[in-house]
Amino acid sequence: PHKEGPEPCMVALSVLTMAAPTVMGMKLGPAPSPDLRYVSPPASDAANAIARPAIYPVTLFPEIAPHKEGMLDVGDGHKLYYDVSGNPDGVPAIFLHGGPGAGCSPRCRRFFDPQHYRIVILDQRGSGKSTPNAADDLEGSLVENNTPALVSDIEAHPDRCEALLLRGVFLFGPDEVQYLFTEGGTYGQNPQAWEEYRRFIRETSDDWARESTNLLGAYWQRLTGEDLEMRKAAAAAFVGYELSISKTFIDPAVLAEYLGTPSILIPFAVMEVHYMLHGGFLRRGQLLDGVGVMAAHGHRVAIAHGRGDYVCQPQAAWRLSEALRAAGCADVELEFVAGAGHSDSEPGLVDAMVRATERFKAV
């Protein structure tokens, strides 16, 4: 039966404190809030680009408040927070946040023209304002938390989608997971960030020889242990690593917001490790193997990817675009954005994404 709630047809994927915790017998000592002990410092920014970012022709639409919000009961003990803004009679557009587990913010509404679109944002299972949140009920947040369930939650079907805007493509290939979290692929771009990511496990381990070969598993052990303070510390180290490689210019205020807010921090770390350990709950190669479905349904696809994205490698966006074209997708546009990293707050990616939603008005 149809669930009561928003009916999306266009998808935009957006594709992170304490006492003296003891893990494996190792004390970390008192922690500050936000906990930056295992986060590499940002590179220099003599031009003050954080405060004065590059000016692009297109920016976000003005802030807008929702005219409807609620909690959608999707079963398995989960209720998803969602809100709807923009034109009540407009073209439905749903924004799916990244992470997994990062949650949405009011800013996500601003990629769409509110005069044209009926804008829907929501927090995935276990994240943001959805309940249970991993920060409050870890066990409950993980119940049936997998990709098929997330797809079912929004009743996604090829017949109900006309266009997709993808940012920061990640195909969940073993090479991508290994590059980012297990084999130090990012060491070439930000060696200190990678070393801090490893140092947290090394300094809290009583068997570094074993855990050094399974860093994701080591983080999972700490994120799901009985020691709440260690769970927070592990989340701060894990998310801090990813944030340290997510933008061209790292904003300390963003680090403070994420690492100092448990309801954001814990789900981000827990869900991301959960999904990485399970290969995204996808068969190897499943996403590329399935692009023929998109071609058969005539989907329009726009991909915006930072040329300097160290989280999701540009090769993933290229492989996806080539597979879509080979499958017969007639309208595929891939834009690599110079000077941009991974985050959808990069000015160049904002410009590319908003231009795409404007083009999609013709759908």
C-alpha positions as CSV (number, residue, x, y, z in Angstrom):
1,P,0.0,0.0,0.0
2,H,1.1,3.5,-0.7
3,K,2.6,5.3,2.3
4,E,1.3,8.7,3.2
5,G,3.9,11.3,2.5
6,P,5.7,13.1,-0.4
7,E,5.5,11.7,-3.9
8,P,8.8,12.6,-5.6
9,C,9.5,12.2,-9.3
10,M,12.9,13.9,-9.7
11,V,15.9,12.9,-7.7
12,A,18.9,15.0,-6.6
13,L,21.6,13.1,-4.8
14,S,23.9,15.1,-2.9
15,V,26.6,11.1,-3.1
16,L,31.6,14.3,8.5
17,T,33.3,15.6,24.2
18,M,34.0,13.6,26.8
19,A,35.5,12.1,29.9
20,A,38.5,9.8,29.8
21,P,37.3,6.9,27.5
22,T,39.1,3.6,27.6
23,V,39.2,1.2,24.7
24,M,41.3,-1.9,24.7
25,G,42.9,-0.6,27.9
26,M,44.1,2.7,26.3
27,K,43.0,6.0,27.9
28,L,42.5,8.9,25.5
29,G,42.2,11.5,28.2
30,P,39.7,14.4,28.6
31,A,38.3,15.5,25.2
32,P,37.4,19.0,24.1
33,S,34.2,19.8,22.2
34,P,34.4,19.7,19.3
35,D,36.9,16.9,19.4
36,L,39.7,17.7,17.0
37,R,42.4,15.6,18.5
38,Y,42.7,13.3,15.6
39,V,41.8,15.8,12.8
40,S,44.5,17.2,10.6
41,P,44.7,21.0,10.5
42,P,43.4,22.7,7.3
43,A,46.0,23.9,4.7
44,S,46.8,27.5,4.6
45,D,44.3,30.0,3.1
46,A,46.2,33.2,2.7
47,A,43.5,34.5,0.2
48,N,40.8,34.0,2.9
49,A,38.8,32.0,0.3
50,I,36.6,30.6,3.1
51,A,35.2,34.1,3.9
52,R,35.5,35.3,0.3
53,P,34.8,32.4,-2.0
54,A,35.1,32.6,-5.7
55,I,32.1,34.2,-7.4
56,Y,30.2,32.0,-9.9
57,P,27.4,33.1,-12.2
58,V,24.8,31.0,-10.4
59,T,24.2,30.6,-6.6
60,L,21.7,29.0,-4.3
61,F,18.1,30.3,-4.2
62,P,17.1,32.3,-1.2
63,E,16.3,30.6,2.1
64,I,12.8,29.2,2.3
65,A,10.7,27.7,5.0
66,P,8.7,24.5,4.6
67,H,4.9,24.6,4.4
68,K,4.6,21.0,5.5
69,E,6.7,18.7,7.6
70,G,6.1,15.4,9.3
71,M,7.4,12.0,10.3
72,L,6.8,9.2,7.8
73,D,6.4,5.7,9.4
74,V,8.2,3.3,7.1
75,G,8.1,0.3,9.3
76,D,10.9,-1.6,11.2
77,G,10.6,0.9,14.0
78,H,11.7,3.8,11.7
79,K,10.0,7.2,11.2
80,L,11.6,9.5,8.7
81,Y,11.6,13.3,9.1
82,Y,10.6,15.1,5.9
83,D,9.6,18.6,4.9
84,V,8.1,20.1,1.8
85,S,8.7,23.6,0.5
86,G,8.3,25.6,-2.7
87,N,5.3,25.4,-5.0
88,P,2.7,23.0,-3.6
89,D,1.5,22.3,-7.1
90,G,5.0,22.3,-8.7
91,V,7.1,19.5,-10.1
92,P,8.1,17.2,-7.2
93,A,11.9,17.1,-6.5
94,I,13.4,15.1,-3.7
95,F,16.8,15.7,-2.3
96,L,18.7,12.7,-1.0
97,H,21.5,13.5,1.4
98,G,25.0,12.0,1.3
99,G,27.1,10.2,3.9
100,P,25.3,7.7,4.2
101,G,24.0,9.2,7.4
102,A,24.9,12.9,7.0
103,G,21.3,14.1,7.2
104,C,19.7,17.1,5.5
105,S,19.7,20.8,6.4
106,P,17.5,23.7,5.3
107,R,20.2,24.6,2.8
108,C,19.3,21.6,0.8
109,R,16.1,23.2,-0.3
110,R,17.9,26.0,-2.0
111,F,19.2,24.0,-5.0
112,F,15.7,24.3,-6.6
113,D,13.6,27.2,-7.8
114,P,10.7,27.3,-5.3
115,Q,8.4,28.8,-7.8
116,H,8.7,25.8,-10.1
117,Y,9.4,22.8,-7.8
118,R,7.7,21.1,-4.9
119,I,10.8,20.5,-2.9
120,V,11.1,17.5,-0.6
121,I,14.0,16.8,1.8
122,L,14.2,13.9,4.2
123,D,16.6,12.3,6.6
124,Q,17.4,8.6,6.0
125,R,16.9,5.9,8.5
126,G,18.9,6.5,11.7
127,S,20.0,10.0,10.7
128,G,19.1,13.7,11.3
129,K,15.7,14.2,12.7
130,S,14.5,10.7,11.8
131,T,13.9,8.3,14.7
132,P,15.6,6.4,16.1
133,N,18.7,8.4,15.7
134,A,22.0,6.4,16.0
135,A,23.2,8.9,18.7
136,D,20.2,7.9,20.9
137,D,19.4,4.3,20.0
138,L,22.3,2.7,18.1
139,E,20.7,-0.8,17.9
140,G,17.3,0.5,16.8
141,S,18.8,2.8,14.2
142,L,20.5,-0.2,12.4
143,V,17.4,-2.4,12.1
144,E,16.8,-3.0,8.4
145,N,19.1,-0.1,7.6
146,N,20.2,-1.0,4.1
147,T,20.0,0.2,0.5
148,P,16.9,-1.8,-0.5
149,A,15.1,-0.4,2.5
150,L,16.1,3.2,1.7
151,V,14.8,2.8,-1.8
152,S,11.6,1.3,-0.6
153,D,11.1,4.2,1.9
154,I,10.8,6.7,-0.9
155,E,8.9,4.3,-3.2
156,A,11.4,4.9,-5.9
157,H,10.6,3.3,-9.2
158,P,11.9,4.1,-12.7
159,D,8.4,4.9,-13.9
160,R,8.2,7.7,-11.3
161,C,11.5,9.4,-12.1
162,E,12.1,11.7,-15.0
163,A,15.5,13.1,-14.2
164,L,18.4,12.7,-11.8
165,L,21.1,15.2,-10.7
166,L,24.0,13.3,-9.2
167,R,26.9,15.0,-7.2
168,G,30.0,13.2,-6.0
169,V,29.4,9.8,-7.6
170,F,30.4,6.7,-5.6
171,L,29.7,3.3,-7.1
172,F,30.6,1.2,-4.1
173,G,33.2,-0.7,-5.9
174,P,35.8,-2.5,-3.8
175,D,38.5,-0.3,-5.2
176,E,36.6,2.9,-4.1
177,V,36.1,1.6,-0.5
178,Q,39.8,0.5,-0.3
179,Y,41.1,3.8,-1.7
180,L,39.2,5.8,0.8
181,F,39.1,3.8,4.0
182,T,41.5,0.9,4.0
183,E,44.6,1.3,1.8
184,G,45.4,5.0,2.1
185,G,44.6,6.2,-1.4
186,T,44.1,9.7,0.0
187,Y,47.6,9.7,1.4
188,G,48.8,11.1,-1.9
189,Q,46.7,14.2,-1.5
190,N,46.5,14.7,2.2
191,P,49.0,12.5,4.0
192,Q,48.3,14.0,7.5
193,A,44.6,13.4,7.3
194,W,45.3,9.7,6.5
195,E,47.8,9.4,9.3
196,E,45.4,10.9,11.8
197,Y,42.7,8.5,10.7
198,R,45.1,5.6,11.4
199,R,46.6,7.1,14.5
200,F,43.3,7.0,16.3
201,I,43.0,3.2,15.9
202,R,46.7,2.7,16.7
203,E,46.6,4.6,19.9
204,T,43.4,2.8,21.1
205,S,44.4,-0.7,20.0
206,D,46.0,-3.6,21.9
207,D,46.6,-5.4,18.7
208,W,47.7,-2.9,16.1
209,A,49.2,-5.6,13.8
210,R,45.7,-7.1,13.4
211,E,43.6,-3.9,13.3
212,S,46.0,-2.1,10.9
213,T,44.8,-4.5,8.2
214,N,41.1,-3.8,8.9
215,L,40.7,-0.2,9.8
216,L,37.0,-0.1,8.9
217,G,36.4,-3.1,11.2
218,A,38.4,-1.4,14.0
219,Y,36.3,1.8,13.7
220,W,33.1,-0.3,13.7
221,Q,34.2,-2.0,16.9
222,R,34.7,1.3,18.6
223,L,31.5,3.0,17.2
224,T,29.3,0.1,18.4
225,G,30.9,-0.7,21.7
226,E,29.5,-0.2,25.2
227,D,31.7,2.9,26.0
228,L,29.7,5.9,24.9
229,E,32.6,8.2,25.2
230,M,34.7,6.0,22.9
231,R,31.9,5.9,20.4
232,K,32.0,9.7,20.3
233,A,35.7,9.8,20.0
234,A,35.7,7.2,17.2
235,A,33.0,9.2,15.4
236,A,35.0,12.4,15.7
237,A,38.1,10.8,14.3
238,F,36.3,9.1,11.4
239,V,34.1,12.1,10.4
240,G,37.0,14.5,10.9
241,Y,39.1,12.5,8.5
242,E,36.4,12.7,5.8
243,L,35.7,16.4,6.4
244,S,39.5,17.1,6.1
245,I,39.5,15.9,2.5
246,S,36.1,17.1,1.4
247,K,36.7,20.7,0.4
248,T,39.3,22.7,-1.4
249,F,39.3,25.1,1.6
250,I,38.4,23.6,4.9
251,D,36.2,25.7,7.1
252,P,36.9,25.3,10.8
253,A,33.3,26.3,11.5
254,V,32.0,23.3,9.6
255,L,34.3,21.0,11.5
256,A,33.0,22.5,14.8
257,E,29.4,22.0,13.7
258,Y,29.7,18.4,12.7
259,L,32.1,17.2,15.4
260,G,30.4,19.1,18.2
261,T,26.8,17.9,17.4
262,P,26.3,14.3,18.4
263,S,23.0,13.9,16.6
264,I,24.9,14.7,13.3
265,L,28.3,13.2,14.2
266,I,27.3,9.8,15.4
267,P,24.9,8.8,12.6
268,F,27.3,10.1,10.0
269,A,30.1,7.8,11.3
270,V,28.0,4.8,12.1
271,M,26.0,4.7,8.9
272,E,29.0,5.3,6.7
273,V,31.0,2.5,8.2
274,H,27.9,0.3,8.3
275,Y,27.4,0.8,4.5
276,M,31.1,0.6,3.6
277,L,31.5,-2.7,5.5
278,H,28.6,-4.2,3.5
279,G,29.5,-2.9,0.1
280,G,26.5,-0.6,0.1
281,F,24.3,-3.7,0.3
282,L,24.8,-4.0,-3.4
283,R,26.1,-6.8,-5.6
284,R,29.5,-6.0,-6.9
285,G,29.0,-3.9,-10.1
286,Q,25.3,-3.7,-9.6
287,L,25.0,0.1,-10.2
288,L,26.8,0.1,-13.5
289,D,25.1,-3.2,-14.6
290,G,21.7,-1.6,-14.1
291,V,22.0,1.5,-16.1
292,G,20.0,0.0,-18.9
293,V,16.9,0.5,-16.8
294,M,17.6,4.3,-16.8
295,A,18.1,4.3,-20.6
296,A,14.9,2.3,-21.1
297,H,12.9,4.8,-19.2
298,G,14.4,7.8,-20.9
299,H,15.9,9.4,-17.8
300,R,17.7,12.6,-18.1
301,V,20.9,12.6,-16.1
302,A,23.2,15.4,-15.0
303,I,26.4,14.7,-13.1
304,A,28.4,17.4,-11.3
305,H,31.7,16.2,-9.9
306,G,34.6,18.2,-8.4
307,R,37.9,17.7,-10.3
308,G,39.6,17.7,-7.0
309,D,37.2,15.3,-5.2
310,Y,39.4,13.2,-2.9
311,V,36.4,11.4,-1.3
312,C,34.7,10.2,-4.4
313,Q,37.2,9.8,-7.2
314,P,36.3,11.5,-10.6
315,Q,36.8,8.2,-12.3
316,A,33.6,7.0,-10.8
317,A,31.6,9.8,-12.4
318,W,33.3,9.1,-15.7
319,R,32.6,5.4,-15.6
320,L,29.0,6.0,-14.8
321,S,28.5,8.6,-17.6
322,E,30.2,6.3,-20.2
323,A,28.0,3.3,-19.1
324,L,24.9,5.4,-19.4
325,R,25.8,6.5,-22.9
326,A,26.7,3.0,-23.9
327,A,23.3,1.8,-22.6
328,G,21.5,4.3,-24.8
329,C,20.8,7.2,-22.4
330,A,20.2,10.1,-24.8
331,D,20.6,12.9,-22.3
332,V,23.6,12.5,-20.1
333,E,25.7,15.6,-19.1
334,L,28.8,15.2,-17.0
335,E,30.5,18.4,-15.7
336,F,33.8,18.2,-14.0
337,V,34.2,21.4,-11.9
338,A,37.6,22.9,-11.7
339,G,38.7,24.0,-8.2
340,A,36.1,22.0,-6.4
341,G,36.4,19.1,-4.0
342,H,33.6,16.8,-2.8
343,S,31.2,18.9,-0.7
344,D,28.1,20.4,-2.3
345,S,28.9,23.6,-0.6
346,E,31.8,24.2,-3.0
347,P,30.8,27.3,-5.0
348,G,31.6,25.7,-8.3
349,L,29.4,22.6,-7.5
350,V,26.6,24.9,-6.4
351,D,26.8,26.7,-9.7
352,A,26.7,23.4,-11.7
353,M,23.9,21.8,-9.6
354,V,21.6,24.8,-9.7
355,R,22.1,25.2,-13.5
356,A,21.1,21.5,-13.8
357,T,17.9,21.9,-11.9
358,E,17.1,24.9,-14.1
359,R,17.6,22.8,-17.2
360,F,15.4,20.2,-15.8
361,K,12.5,22.6,-15.8
362,A,12.0,21.6,-19.4
363,V,11.3,18.0,-18.4
